[in-house]
Amino acid sequence: MVKLNYVAARRQQELKDPQCRDEMAAARGALKKNATMLYTASQAFLRHPDVAATRANRDYVFKQVQEAIGGISSAAQATSPGDEKHGHAGIGELAAALNEFDVSTVTDLALLSPRDEVGSVVWSSTVSARL
């Protein structure tokens, strides 16, 4: 874990986005704190495997270490775990949505006839603009 912390510190200095740097620093701090706790909790569990509390403590600290490593990984790749929740699933998503909208609009306009009262203004202006 010392090597991971060293490599993460170097990557943190390379990051240009302040938010990613802050996320990396927080994850590194959590890893540093929980690594020693994981060692202690694991030693206690090995000495007293029959005590449920030692297993629960070890499992909890292990989960915290996993989350810290996941935070380091996402910050190192300059991605945020919450990006997908906020609609930032992929690069080019907006462009794809605009292309789909454009295709559906052209398709919908092709279905209109010049006699439609609702679409007559739209249809005539679109047809004249394309001619």
C-alpha positions in Angstrom: 0.0 0.0 0.0 3.0 2.2 0.4 3.8 1.8 -3.3 0.2 2.6 -4.2 0.3 5.8 -2.1 3.6 6.9 -3.7 2.3 6.3 -7.3 -1.0 8.0 -6.4 0.8 11.0 -5.0 2.8 11.3 -8.3 -0.4 11.0 -10.3 -2.1 13.6 -8.1 0.6 16.1 -9.0 0.0 15.4 -12.7 -3.7 16.0 -12.6 -4.8 19.4 -13.9 -8.4 19.3 -12.7 -8.6 20.7 -9.1 -11.6 18.5 -8.3 -9.8 15.4 -9.4 -6.8 16.4 -7.4 -9.0 16.9 -4.3 -10.7 13.5 -4.8 -7.3 11.9 -5.1 -6.0 13.6 -2.0 -9.1 12.5 0.0 -8.8 8.9 -1.3 -5.1 8.8 -0.4 -5.9 10.1 3.1 -8.6 7.5 3.6 -6.2 4.8 2.4 -3.5 5.9 4.7 -5.8 6.0 7.7 -7.5 2.7 6.9 -4.4 0.7 6.0 -3.1 0.7 9.5 -6.6 0.0 10.9 -6.9 -2.9 8.5 -3.7 -4.4 9.8 -4.8 -4.0 13.4 -8.3 -5.4 12.7 -6.9 -8.3 10.8 -4.5 -9.1 13.6 -7.3 -9.0 16.1 -9.4 -11.3 13.9 -6.6 -13.8 13.6 -6.1 -13.9 17.3 -9.8 -14.1 18.1 -11.6 -15.7 15.1 -14.5 -16.8 17.3 -15.5 -13.2 18.2 -18.0 -11.8 15.8 -17.0 -8.2 16.5 -13.5 -8.8 15.2 -14.8 -10.2 12.0 -17.2 -7.2 11.6 -14.4 -4.7 12.3 -12.1 -6.3 9.8 -14.8 -6.5 7.1 -15.8 -2.8 7.7 -12.2 -1.6 7.5 -11.6 -3.8 4.4 -14.6 -2.2 2.7 -13.2 1.3 3.5 -9.9 0.4 2.0 -11.7 -0.9 -1.1 -13.6 2.3 -1.5 -10.4 4.3 -1.0 -8.7 2.3 -3.8 -11.7 2.8 -6.0 -11.5 6.5 -5.4 -7.9 6.6 -6.3 -8.6 4.6 -9.4 -11.4 6.9 -10.6 -9.5 10.1 -9.8 -6.4 8.7 -11.6 -8.4 8.1 -14.7 -10.0 11.6 -14.3 -13.5 10.1 -14.0 -16.0 10.6 -11.3 -18.1 7.7 -9.9 -21.1 9.9 -10.0 -20.8 10.9 -13.6 -23.1 8.3 -14.9 -25.7 9.3 -12.3 -25.6 12.9 -13.6 -26.0 11.9 -17.3 -22.4 12.1 -18.3 -22.2 8.5 -19.5 -20.0 9.0 -22.4 -18.2 11.4 -24.7 -20.3 12.2 -27.7 -23.6 11.4 -26.0 -24.9 14.9 -26.8 -23.8 14.7 -30.4 -25.6 11.4 -30.8 -28.7 12.8 -29.2 -28.6 15.8 -31.6 -28.1 13.5 -34.6 -31.1 11.4 -33.5 -33.2 14.5 -33.0 -32.2 15.8 -36.5 -33.1 12.5 -38.2 -36.4 12.2 -36.4 -37.3 15.8 -37.2 -36.6 15.2 -40.9 -38.5 12.0 -40.9 -41.5 13.7 -39.1 -41.4 16.6 -41.6 -41.5 14.1 -44.5 -44.7 12.7 -43.2 -46.4 16.1 -43.4 -48.3 17.1 -46.4 -48.6 20.7 -47.7 -52.3 20.7 -46.8 -51.7 20.1 -43.0 -52.9 23.3 -41.2 -50.7 22.7 -38.2 -47.6 21.8 -40.2 -48.1 23.9 -43.2 -46.0 26.8 -42.1 -43.2 24.4 -40.8 -43.4 22.2 -43.9 -43.4 25.0 -46.4 -40.5 26.8 -44.7 -38.5 23.6 -44.3 -39.1 22.5 -47.9 -38.2 26.0 -49.3 -35.1 26.1 -47.1 -33.9 22.7 -48.4 -34.6 23.7 -52.1 
